Amino acid sequence: MPTGGTGMEYTAMEQYWIWLSSVEGIGPKRFYQLLSIFEDARSVWDALEDGGDRSLFKFLGKQALDNLRNARDAGYFYRLFDELERKKIRAVPRIGDSYPAALSAIYDPPPTLYVRGEGPLEDDRMFAVVGSRRATRDGSRAAREISEGLAREDVTVVSGMARGIDTCAHEGALAGRGRTIAVLGCGVDVVYPPENDRLAEQILEEGGLIISEYVPGTRPYPGNFPARNRIISGMTSGTLLVEGAKNSGAMITVNFAMDQNRDVFAVPGSIYSPLSQAPNRLIIDGAVPVVSPWEILEYYHWGKRPEAAPLEPRTQIQLDPDDESLVIPLREQELSFDELANITGFSPSKLNSHLTMLELRGIIIKVPGGMYRAYG
């Protein structure tokens, strides 16, 4: 049995875990099914001796079982770890100490993460910025400026290094002298899109990471990208959607975030822009509207916006009576949506409309726990 000798600092159990998760056709679902039958990954290796008992592996299907049998080979085992060492790629198994705790807690965590870069996979402040590949000029600017502002407050910006908003998010974080993590839908040794080759180098040079659940050499197959989005949302506190059409692929990440009980934020846009359909709808449905990094930073108490100079009386913001009935109690204490409804007597739709507009005007803010408070 091929334990040790890989030249890498893994326990024997971690080596078998990484081996099993690397086999083509053994995705997370089948991987965890195997572990529910066998005690651990090493037991799977042992059970495959002499081809293995077909009845124990019948749920895999013929091709996946053939792949597993072929991989039950010392040559395959050592080639895998030799390639990782040669390409300076870390394999981080879920059973290892370096695996992100937040990601481990989601419904279907990747069994193993492959990592380029030297920094940790988990920080106290991690936030996802995603959006359309066909970003507008304003959307690109918003992604860059918001990500730069987050990075300047020591927030690690996580995105997918795709064209458009993802690329702008990484570039903004680098401009803010911060750390950024790119989660790929291919092997970490395969840069996709290819024009982001220099961006990938910059991410690593500035202490960031490039990670994937796919073994090195995996090509960017279309089916890989929806699955990788659960990693982007799963390892972060919240996800910001900058631009996206109604059926945008970026909404997959947002939906994962909601399923994982993560916070959702959105940049509002023109009601006439197709790329504002998804973020505007999210805001209507309760996402936190974002027009600067400060909405995110203050939501998590990661930073406080600089105090503005007092306004002259003649330029004080004017509120209509309905808005005043909301703002006055929020100056005294944080209140929930239901508490505000009881105080004002507003219908849910009317209350949601007023709260959204007050947030966009920077008069109130939504804070963790679904509570609201006034600025100042």
VOPAGU-2260 file (C-alpha; in pm, 1 decimal, decimal comma):
REM VOPAGU-2260
SITE   aa  ch    i         X         Y         Z
SITE  MET   A    0       0,0       0,0       0,0
SITE  PRO   A    1     154,5     330,1    -113,6
SITE  THR   A    2     183,1     543,2     198,1
SITE  GLY   A    3     445,1     813,7     231,0
SITE  GLY   A    4     711,2     879,4     -27,2
SITE  THR   A    5     511,3    1154,4    -196,3
SITE  GLY   A    6     746,9    1431,3     -89,6
SITE  MET   A    7     456,8    1627,0      58,0
SITE  GLU   A    8     343,8    1681,5     413,6
SITE  TYR   A    9      26,9    1472,7     429,1
SITE  THR   A   10     -77,7    1203,5     669,0
SITE  ALA   A   11    -143,5     862,5     517,1
SITE  MET   A   12    -518,0     914,1     567,7
SITE  GLU   A   13    -503,5    1249,6     388,5
SITE  GLN   A   14    -315,8    1092,3      97,3
SITE  TYR   A   15    -584,2     828,5      47,7
SITE  TRP   A   16    -856,0    1093,8      76,3
SITE  ILE   A   17    -688,0    1306,9    -191,7
SITE  TRP   A   18    -637,1    1000,1    -410,4
SITE  LEU   A   19   -1004,1     900,2    -395,8
SITE  SER   A   20   -1131,8    1251,3    -465,2
SITE  SER   A   21    -899,2    1283,1    -766,2
SITE  VAL   A   22   -1049,8     993,8    -962,2
SITE  GLU   A   23   -1243,5    1105,0   -1268,7
SITE  GLY   A   24   -1616,1    1046,3   -1226,9
SITE  ILE   A   25   -1598,4    1042,0    -845,7
SITE  GLY   A   26   -1748,9    1380,5    -770,3
SITE  PRO   A   27   -1856,4    1499,8    -424,5
SITE  LYS   A   28   -2181,1    1300,2    -427,1
SITE  ARG   A   29   -2018,0     966,0    -510,1
SITE  PHE   A   30   -1721,6    1043,0    -287,0
SITE  TYR   A   31   -1941,4    1086,3      19,6
SITE  GLN   A   32   -2153,1     785,6     -80,4
SITE  LEU   A   33   -1837,0     574,9     -77,0
SITE  LEU   A   34   -1744,2     706,3     267,0
SITE  SER   A   35   -2091,9     618,0     393,4
SITE  ILE   A   36   -2026,6     255,2     293,2
SITE  PHE   A   37   -1659,5     228,3     382,8
SITE  GLU   A   38   -1493,3     351,6     697,5
SITE  ASP   A   39   -1256,4     585,9     516,2
SITE  ALA   A   40   -1078,0     641,6     184,0
SITE  ARG   A   41    -807,5     389,4     269,4
SITE  SER   A   42   -1074,4     124,4     315,3
SITE  VAL   A   43   -1195,7     199,1     -37,7
SITE  TRP   A   44    -842,0     135,5    -164,8
SITE  ASP   A   45    -825,3    -193,2      24,7
SITE  ALA   A   46   -1170,8    -301,4     -95,0
SITE  LEU   A   47   -1061,3    -258,7    -457,3
SITE  GLU   A   48    -792,2    -524,8    -424,2
SITE  ASP   A   49    -838,8    -785,3    -698,8
SITE  GLY   A   50   -1098,0    -560,9    -864,1
SITE  GLY   A   51   -1330,9    -520,1    -567,8
SITE  ASP   A   52   -1672,6    -664,6    -487,7
SITE  ARG   A   53   -1903,5    -525,8    -758,3
SITE  SER   A   54   -2202,6    -524,5    -523,1
SITE  LEU   A   55   -2033,0    -270,5    -294,7
SITE  PHE   A   56   -1976,0     -29,6    -582,2
SITE  LYS   A   57   -2288,9     -83,3    -792,8
SITE  PHE   A   58   -2415,0     273,6    -741,2
SITE  LEU   A   59   -2108,6     415,3    -919,2
SITE  GLY   A   60   -2193,3     297,9   -1268,0
SITE  LYS   A   61   -1956,7     111,5   -1498,8
SITE  GLN   A   62   -1737,6     400,8   -1617,2
SITE  ALA   A   63   -1677,3     548,7   -1272,2
SITE  LEU   A   64   -1601,6     204,7   -1129,4
SITE  ASP   A   65   -1360,4     131,0   -1414,3
SITE  ASN   A   66   -1187,0     463,0   -1346,0
SITE  LEU   A   67   -1164,0     381,0    -976,9
SITE  ARG   A   68   -1020,3      35,5   -1043,2
SITE  ASN   A   69    -763,7     178,6   -1284,4
SITE  ALA   A   70    -664,3     442,6   -1027,6
SITE  ARG   A   71    -608,7     172,1    -765,6
SITE  ASP   A   72    -247,9     161,5    -869,2
SITE  ALA   A   73      70,3     274,8    -698,6
SITE  GLY   A   74     183,8     438,1   -1021,3
SITE  TYR   A   75    -131,0     653,3   -1040,8
SITE  PHE   A   76     -97,0     737,6    -672,6
SITE  TYR   A   77     261,2     858,9    -696,9
SITE  ARG   A   78     207,7    1040,4   -1028,4
SITE  LEU   A   79     -71,9    1239,9    -866,3
SITE  PHE   A   80     141,5    1360,5    -577,5
SITE  ASP   A   81     450,1    1409,1    -794,1
SITE  GLU   A   82     249,1    1637,1   -1022,0
SITE  LEU   A   83     123,6    1840,5    -727,2
SITE  GLU   A   84     476,6    1883,4    -596,7
SITE  ARG   A   85     622,7    1964,5    -937,7
SITE  LYS   A   86     358,8    2230,4   -1007,3
SITE  LYS   A   87     372,9    2366,6    -651,0
SITE  ILE   A   88       6,0    2295,7    -594,5
SITE  ARG   A   89    -129,5    2225,1    -247,5
SITE  ALA   A   90    -403,3    1967,7    -206,1
SITE  VAL   A   91    -617,4    2056,1      95,3
SITE  PRO   A   92    -844,0    1766,8     200,3
SITE  ARG   A   93   -1157,5    1837,7     396,9
SITE  ILE   A   94   -1019,2    1630,4     683,8
SITE  GLY   A   95    -712,9    1856,0     704,2
SITE  ASP   A   96    -662,7    2148,7     940,5
SITE  SER   A   97    -627,2    2401,7     656,2
SITE  TYR   A   98    -970,5    2340,4     501,8
SITE  PRO   A   99   -1206,0    2641,3     543,0
SITE  ALA   A  100   -1455,9    2577,8     823,1
SITE  ALA   A  101   -1728,9    2784,8     656,1
SITE  LEU   A  102   -1701,0    2586,9     333,1
SITE  SER   A  103   -1690,9    2255,6     518,7
SITE  ALA   A  104   -2032,3    2335,7     668,1
SITE  ILE   A  105   -2222,4    2367,5     336,6
SITE  TYR   A  106   -2444,3    2092,0     199,9
SITE  ASP   A  107   -2194,6    1946,9     -50,7
SITE  PRO   A  108   -1843,0    2068,1      30,3
SITE  PRO   A  109   -1565,1    1978,3    -213,7
SITE  PRO   A  110   -1374,9    1678,7     -74,1
SITE  THR   A  111   -1043,9    1838,9    -172,5
SITE  LEU   A  112    -932,1    2186,7    -275,5
SITE  TYR   A  113    -631,2    2236,2    -500,6
SITE  VAL   A  114    -449,7    2558,7    -424,4
SITE  ARG   A  115    -186,4    2778,9    -585,4
SITE  GLY   A  116     -44,1    3039,3    -350,6
SITE  GLU   A  117      88,3    3037,1       2,0
SITE  GLY   A  118    -171,0    3219,0     212,1
SITE  PRO   A  119    -454,1    3078,5     424,7
SITE  LEU   A  120    -780,9    2964,3     271,1
SITE  GLU   A  121    -986,4    3133,8     540,9
SITE  ASP   A  122    -979,4    3487,6     681,1
SITE  ASP   A  123   -1197,0    3668,4     932,9
SITE  ARG   A  124   -1322,3    3892,5     652,1
SITE  MET   A  125   -1416,0    3723,2     325,0
SITE  PHE   A  126   -1666,6    3855,0      73,1
SITE  ALA   A  127   -1774,2    3750,5    -277,6
SITE  VAL   A  128   -1822,8    3989,2    -570,0
SITE  VAL   A  129   -1980,8    3842,6    -885,0
SITE  GLY   A  130   -2171,3    3954,8   -1191,1
SITE  SER   A  131   -2217,7    3944,5   -1564,8
SITE  ARG   A  132   -1944,8    3847,8   -1808,8
SITE  ARG   A  133   -2084,5    4119,8   -2039,3
SITE  ALA   A  134   -2027,8    4400,6   -1791,7
SITE  THR   A  135   -2111,7    4760,8   -1876,4
SITE  ARG   A  136   -1869,9    5045,3   -1814,3
SITE  ASP   A  137   -2061,6    5149,2   -1501,8
SITE  GLY   A  138   -2080,9    4791,6   -1375,6
SITE  SER   A  139   -1708,5    4741,3   -1426,8
SITE  ARG   A  140   -1635,8    5062,7   -1239,7
SITE  ALA   A  141   -1866,1    4965,4    -952,8
SITE  ALA   A  142   -1703,1    4622,5    -917,0
SITE  ARG   A  143   -1354,1    4772,2    -915,3
SITE  GLU   A  144   -1428,4    5056,1    -673,6
SITE  ILE   A  145   -1629,8    4846,9    -428,3
SITE  SER   A  146   -1368,3    4569,2    -428,8
SITE  GLU   A  147   -1087,9    4821,3    -385,3
SITE  GLY   A  148   -1267,2    4976,5     -89,3
SITE  LEU   A  149   -1320,6    4636,2      70,0
SITE  ALA   A  150    -956,4    4541,1      19,8
SITE  ARG   A  151    -838,3    4861,5     188,4
SITE  GLU   A  152   -1026,4    4745,0     498,8
SITE  ASP   A  153    -854,2    4403,4     494,2
SITE  VAL   A  154   -1143,0    4216,1     334,7
SITE  THR   A  155   -1042,9    3923,2     113,0
SITE  VAL   A  156   -1239,8    3954,5    -211,6
SITE  VAL   A  157   -1345,0    3620,9    -364,3
SITE  SER   A  158   -1460,6    3581,1    -724,7
SITE  GLY   A  159   -1436,3    3346,7   -1021,7
SITE  MET   A  160   -1181,9    3520,2   -1250,7
SITE  ALA   A  161   -1432,8    3507,7   -1537,4
SITE  ARG   A  162   -1454,8    3785,3   -1792,9
SITE  GLY   A  163   -1643,6    4097,2   -1692,1
SITE  ILE   A  164   -1737,3    4168,2   -1330,8
SITE  ASP   A  165   -1523,8    3887,8   -1182,4
SITE  THR   A  166   -1209,5    4022,7   -1347,1
SITE  CYS   A  167   -1291,5    4376,0   -1230,4
SITE  ALA   A  168   -1344,5    4251,9    -873,8
SITE  HIS   A  169    -999,4    4092,3    -863,9
SITE  GLU   A  170    -839,8    4399,8   -1023,0
SITE  GLY   A  171   -1007,1    4628,2    -770,2
SITE  ALA   A  172    -887,6    4419,9    -476,2
SITE  LEU   A  173    -532,3    4430,2    -610,6
SITE  ALA   A  174    -557,9    4807,4    -656,9
SITE  GLY   A  175    -657,0    4828,6    -290,1
SITE  ARG   A  176    -339,6    4640,2    -192,4
SITE  GLY   A  177    -554,6    4355,8     -64,4
SITE  ARG   A  178    -577,6    3981,6     -97,0
SITE  THR   A  179    -807,9    3819,0    -347,9
SITE  ILE   A  180    -900,5    3456,4    -416,7
SITE  ALA   A  181    -998,9    3323,5    -759,9
SITE  VAL   A  182   -1213,4    3009,0    -766,0
SITE  LEU   A  183   -1183,5    2829,0   -1098,9
SITE  GLY   A  184   -1402,4    2586,0   -1289,9
SITE  CYS   A  185   -1092,2    2408,9   -1421,9
SITE  GLY   A  186    -758,1    2297,7   -1283,3
SITE  VAL   A  187    -556,1    2563,7   -1101,9
SITE  ASP   A  188    -280,8    2513,2   -1358,2
SITE  VAL   A  189    -518,6    2607,6   -1641,5
SITE  VAL   A  190    -583,8    2981,8   -1674,1
SITE  TYR   A  191    -932,8    3053,3   -1808,0
SITE  PRO   A  192   -1007,7    3281,0   -1978,8
SITE  PRO   A  193    -653,9    3275,1   -2123,6
SITE  GLU   A  194    -630,5    3655,5   -2139,7
SITE  ASN   A  195    -630,5    3657,8   -1757,7
SITE  ASP   A  196    -288,7    3494,0   -1743,0
SITE  ARG   A  197    -124,9    3811,6   -1613,5
SITE  LEU   A  198    -408,1    3869,1   -1364,3
SITE  ALA   A  199    -351,6    3519,8   -1222,9
SITE  GLU   A  200      17,8    3599,6   -1176,2
SITE  GLN   A  201     -65,5    3926,6    -999,9
SITE  ILE   A  202    -307,7    3754,4    -763,9
SITE  LEU   A  203     -32,2    3515,5    -656,6
SITE  GLU   A  204     234,9    3787,7    -638,7
SITE  GLU   A  205      16,9    3988,8    -398,8
SITE  GLY   A  206     -44,0    3700,5    -158,9
SITE  GLY   A  207    -372,5    3579,6    -304,1
SITE  LEU   A  208    -481,9    3230,4    -402,5
SITE  ILE   A  209    -609,5    3043,7    -704,7
SITE  ILE   A  210    -820,1    2745,2    -600,2
SITE  SER   A  211   -1034,2    2472,0    -752,7
SITE  GLU   A  212   -1197,7    2144,0    -660,0
SITE  TYR   A  213   -1085,0    1998,2    -993,0
SITE  VAL   A  214    -757,6    1809,2   -1028,1
SITE  PRO   A  215    -472,1    1982,8   -1209,7
SITE  GLY   A  216    -505,2    1965,0   -1585,5
SITE  THR   A  217    -887,4    1968,5   -1585,7
SITE  ARG   A  218   -1014,0    2171,0   -1881,5
SITE  PRO   A  219   -1281,4    2441,5   -1837,6
SITE  TYR   A  220   -1585,4    2230,7   -1923,4
SITE  PRO   A  221   -1912,6    2432,3   -1911,9
SITE  GLY   A  222   -2064,6    2197,3   -1655,1
SITE  ASN   A  223   -1787,5    2274,3   -1406,1
SITE  PHE   A  224   -1876,2    2639,1   -1356,1
SITE  PRO   A  225   -2218,5    2616,9   -1186,9
SITE  ALA   A  226   -2072,1    2375,9    -928,8
SITE  ARG   A  227   -1770,9    2598,1    -855,4
SITE  ASN   A  228   -2007,7    2885,5    -768,7
SITE  ARG   A  229   -2109,7    2710,6    -445,6
SITE  ILE   A  230   -1747,4    2744,8    -332,8
SITE  ILE   A  231   -1743,7    3120,2    -398,3
SITE  SER   A  232   -2053,7    3172,0    -184,2
SITE  GLY   A  233   -1973,5    2897,8      65,5
SITE  MET   A  234   -1637,9    3033,9     179,8
SITE  THR   A  235   -1759,2    3393,9     223,8
SITE  SER   A  236   -1988,0    3586,0     459,1
SITE  GLY   A  237   -2191,5    3739,0     179,3
SITE  THR   A  238   -2221,5    3777,4    -197,0
SITE  LEU   A  239   -2259,5    4099,5    -396,1
SITE  LEU   A  240   -2423,2    4088,0    -739,9
SITE  VAL   A  241   -2307,2    4385,2    -945,6
SITE  GLU   A  242   -2480,2    4320,6   -1279,0
SITE  GLY   A  243   -2679,8    4035,2   -1424,2
SITE  ALA   A  244   -2972,5    3966,4   -1652,3
SITE  LYS   A  245   -3278,9    3791,0   -1516,3
SITE  ASN   A  246   -3136,4    3446,3   -1595,2
SITE  SER   A  247   -2771,6    3539,9   -1546,9
SITE  GLY   A  248   -2522,9    3268,8   -1457,1
SITE  ALA   A  249   -2415,1    3491,6   -1168,3
SITE  MET   A  250   -2755,7    3425,3   -1013,2
SITE  ILE   A  251   -2641,4    3066,8    -957,7
SITE  THR   A  252   -2390,9    3200,3    -705,5
SITE  VAL   A  253   -2659,0    3416,4    -543,9
SITE  ASN   A  254   -2895,4    3120,6    -516,1
SITE  PHE   A  255   -2620,9    2911,8    -358,7
SITE  ALA   A  256   -2558,4    3196,0    -112,5
SITE  MET   A  257   -2924,0    3198,6     -10,0
SITE  ASP   A  258   -2932,4    2818,6      22,1
SITE  GLN   A  259   -2619,9    2838,0     241,5
SITE  ASN   A  260   -2778,1    3106,9     462,5
SITE  ARG   A  261   -2529,8    3369,6     346,8
SITE  ASP   A  262   -2611,3    3738,9     308,5
SITE  VAL   A  263   -2698,0    3876,5     -35,4
SITE  PHE   A  264   -2619,0    4227,5    -158,7
SITE  ALA   A  265   -2686,1    4396,1    -493,6
SITE  VAL   A  266   -2587,5    4710,9    -682,1
SITE  PRO   A  267   -2903,3    4884,5    -811,1
SITE  GLY   A  268   -2919,3    4999,9   -1170,9
SITE  SER   A  269   -3143,9    5151,3   -1433,3
SITE  ILE   A  270   -3483,8    4988,5   -1463,9
SITE  TYR   A  271   -3430,1    5000,4   -1841,2
SITE  SER   A  272   -3102,2    4807,3   -1839,5
SITE  PRO   A  273   -3128,7    4429,1   -1896,0
SITE  LEU   A  274   -2817,9    4382,2   -1680,5
SITE  SER   A  275   -2990,8    4549,1   -1385,0
SITE  GLN   A  276   -3287,1    4311,2   -1386,3
SITE  ALA   A  277   -3136,4    4058,3   -1145,2
SITE  PRO   A  278   -2986,8    4301,2    -889,2
SITE  ASN   A  279   -3296,7    4522,7    -887,1
SITE  ARG   A  280   -3521,3    4221,5    -830,0
SITE  LEU   A  281   -3295,2    4102,0    -547,3
SITE  ILE   A  282   -3323,4    4441,4    -377,9
SITE  ILE   A  283   -3702,2    4432,7    -406,4
SITE  ASP   A  284   -3693,6    4086,0    -249,0
SITE  GLY   A  285   -3482,0    4203,6      44,4
SITE  ALA   A  286   -3116,3    4204,2     -64,1
SITE  VAL   A  287   -2903,1    4481,6      85,3
SITE  PRO   A  288   -2858,1    4763,3    -169,8
SITE  VAL   A  289   -2496,0    4866,4    -222,4
SITE  VAL   A  290   -2371,3    5190,3    -375,9
SITE  SER   A  291   -2027,1    5192,9    -212,4
SITE  PRO   A  292   -1806,0    4961,6      -5,4
SITE  TRP   A  293   -1944,1    5117,3     311,6
SITE  GLU   A  294   -2281,2    4943,6     298,1
SITE  ILE   A  295   -2095,1    4611,7     320,7
SITE  LEU   A  296   -1830,8    4725,8     569,3
SITE  GLU   A  297   -2086,9    4873,9     808,3
SITE  TYR   A  298   -2320,7    4576,1     774,2
SITE  TYR   A  299   -2050,1    4347,6     914,7
SITE  HIS   A  300   -1892,4    4610,6    1141,9
SITE  TRP   A  301   -1571,5    4580,7     939,2
SITE  GLY   A  302   -1528,2    4954,4     909,2
SITE  LYS   A  303   -1698,6    5288,6     958,0
SITE  ARG   A  304   -1731,9    5547,4     685,2
SITE  PRO   A  305   -1553,0    5878,7     744,5
SITE  GLU   A  306   -1762,9    6139,3     917,3
SITE  ALA   A  307   -1902,2    6388,8     670,1
SITE  ALA   A  308   -1897,2    6759,6     747,6
SITE  PRO   A  309   -2229,1    6877,1     897,7
SITE  LEU   A  310   -2474,0    6996,3     636,9
SITE  GLU   A  311   -2590,6    7353,6     639,8
SITE  PRO   A  312   -2953,6    7381,3     750,4
SITE  ARG   A  313   -3064,1    7485,9     403,1
SITE  THR   A  314   -2917,2    7166,9     253,6
SITE  GLN   A  315   -3051,8    6923,1     512,5
SITE  ILE   A  316   -3217,9    6618,7     355,3
SITE  GLN   A  317   -3590,7    6666,0     341,7
SITE  LEU   A  318   -3807,7    6372,5     442,1
SITE  ASP   A  319   -4175,8    6327,7     372,4
SITE  PRO   A  320   -4399,4    6236,7     668,2
SITE  ASP   A  321   -4395,6    5863,6     585,5
SITE  ASP   A  322   -4015,5    5853,9     576,7
SITE  GLU   A  323   -3993,3    6056,0     897,9
SITE  SER   A  324   -4217,5    5805,9    1073,5
SITE  LEU   A  325   -3951,9    5544,2     996,8
SITE  VAL   A  326   -3634,6    5744,3    1054,3
SITE  ILE   A  327   -3728,7    5897,7    1391,1
SITE  PRO   A  328   -3762,7    5565,1    1580,9
SITE  LEU   A  329   -3454,8    5427,7    1401,9
SITE  ARG   A  330   -3249,4    5713,7    1544,9
SITE  GLU   A  331   -3331,2    5579,1    1889,9
SITE  GLN   A  332   -3270,1    5206,0    1839,1
SITE  GLU   A  333   -3234,7    4923,1    1589,8
SITE  LEU   A  334   -3571,7    4782,8    1481,5
SITE  SER   A  335   -3685,8    4485,3    1274,5
SITE  PHE   A  336   -3911,5    4494,4     969,0
SITE  ASP   A  337   -4206,1    4365,2    1173,4
SITE  GLU   A  338   -4146,8    4620,2    1449,7
SITE  LEU   A  339   -4142,4    4902,4    1195,7
SITE  ALA   A  340   -4462,5    4769,0    1040,7
SITE  ASN   A  341   -4630,4    4776,7    1382,0
SITE  ILE   A  342   -4506,4    5129,6    1454,0
SITE  THR   A  343   -4607,4    5278,9    1118,5
SITE  GLY   A  344   -4901,6    5063,6    1018,9
SITE  PHE   A  345   -4755,9    5038,3     666,4
SITE  SER   A  346   -4833,5    4737,8     447,3
SITE  PRO   A  347   -4532,6    4510,2     381,8
SITE  SER   A  348   -4497,7    4630,6      21,4
SITE  LYS   A  349   -4515,3    4998,9     119,0
SITE  LEU   A  350   -4272,4    4950,8     407,0
SITE  ASN   A  351   -4024,2    4761,4     188,3
SITE  SER   A  352   -4039,1    5035,9     -74,8
SITE  HIS   A  353   -3970,2    5313,5     178,4
SITE  LEU   A  354   -3689,6    5120,5     350,1
SITE  THR   A  355   -3518,5    5049,0      17,8
SITE  MET   A  356   -3526,5    5414,4     -87,6
SITE  LEU   A  357   -3398,5    5530,2     252,2
SITE  GLU   A  358   -3110,5    5281,5     225,7
SITE  LEU   A  359   -3022,5    5402,3    -123,6
SITE  ARG   A  360   -3022,1    5763,0      -0,8
SITE  GLY   A  361   -2782,8    5667,8     278,6
SITE  ILE   A  362   -3027,3    5763,7     555,1
SITE  ILE   A  363   -3067,6    5418,4     711,6
SITE  ILE   A  364   -2876,3    5090,3     694,2
SITE  LYS   A  365   -2973,4    4725,7     724,7
SITE  VAL   A  366   -2756,2    4546,0     979,7
SITE  PRO   A  367   -2706,5    4175,4    1065,5
SITE  GLY   A  368   -3011,6    3998,8    1201,1
SITE  GLY   A  369   -3250,9    4177,2     965,5
SITE  MET   A  370   -3247,9    4493,4    1178,0
SITE  TYR   A  371   -3243,8    4853,3    1058,8
SITE  ARG   A  372   -3088,2    5166,3    1207,0
SITE  ALA   A  373   -3038,6    5528,5    1108,8
SITE  TYR   A  374   -2698,9    5671,1    1019,5
SITE  GLY   A  375   -2548,5    5921,2    1256,2
